[in-house]
């Protein structure tokens, strides 16, 4: 067996292990459920901002202030959020689950508004 092929097998085995195992959220990373809630809140902030762009009489909307306020209210810093986003980006199954949950929550809120 060639050295390159052996290294290839090790890399593939590590990749399969990392994709198949459910990693625990390390200390300092925002938990899944809290990330879901933050994504929901940030999506609503973005929607409000986009709506304000179409209304020339609206006050200048600064979404970054609402992001910071939401993080503070939930007990997190921007650094913790950025670190968490980086970690979840490397753990795509968890990230997709977070976004799926956020979409379900937003869909339920939308259907309640349409009643």
DAVEN-V294386 format. One record per helix or strand of 3 or more residues. SS is the DSSP state (~ for helix, > for strand). FROM is the first residue (numbers start at 1). TO is the last residue. Records with the same first field share a line. If there is no record, write none. Layout:
SS = FROM-TO + FROM-TO
//
This chain:
~ = 3-20 + 32-53 + 63-74 + 78-90 + 92-113
//
